[in-house]
Amino acid sequence: MSIATDLRSLFNRPFSPWITPRKWWVVFIASLIGLIDSFWIMLLEIEGIKNPLVYQTCTAGDLFNCGIVVRSWQAQAFGFPNPLLGILFYELFLVIMIVARYGFTPSPILKNFLSWMLIAGWVFSLWLFMQSWMVIGVFCIYCLISTLACSIICIVLLTSFWNQKKLL
């Protein structure tokens, strides 16, 4: 058996009934982008401690300045860097998508837990966006990417969970 045959058989498996292939790909890609983005923001924070000039890579005019956002108190709302929460959030939903690709269907209790995690993550992400806009006065480009990824994941998965409940 060749590697190409193994890969073909991997992608020819049926999807879980609770999510369509198109929605699966959207959530998978958004989770992957969010995970990479959160890692990148975390690396920026670590490097920014040693060298504040690192933040110049994501500074564009008066509207975008990662250095100001990352050094604000909102960047550590729970006493540790927010990108750690992003890494856990996106990793969780990336794993859910990977196991859903193999036919895993979450139980109603797990769907409720995931729904509350989605809502909490989305509310926190939108709160951070509002803090950047209204309080800090500048945006972090990478934080905006994370907010967009979180919003896409939340909307797609909550509608999938809601449609599944409606069908039962």
Secondary structure, 3 states (H helix, E strand, C coil): CCHHHHHHHHHCCCCCCCCCHHHHHHHHHHHHHHHHHHHHHHHHHHHHHHCHHHHHHHEECCCEEHHHHHCCHHHHCCCCCHHHHHHHHHHHHHHHHHHHHCCCCCCHHHHHHHHHHHHHHHHHHHHHHHHHHHHHCCECHHHHHHHHHHHHHHHHHHHHHHHHHHHC
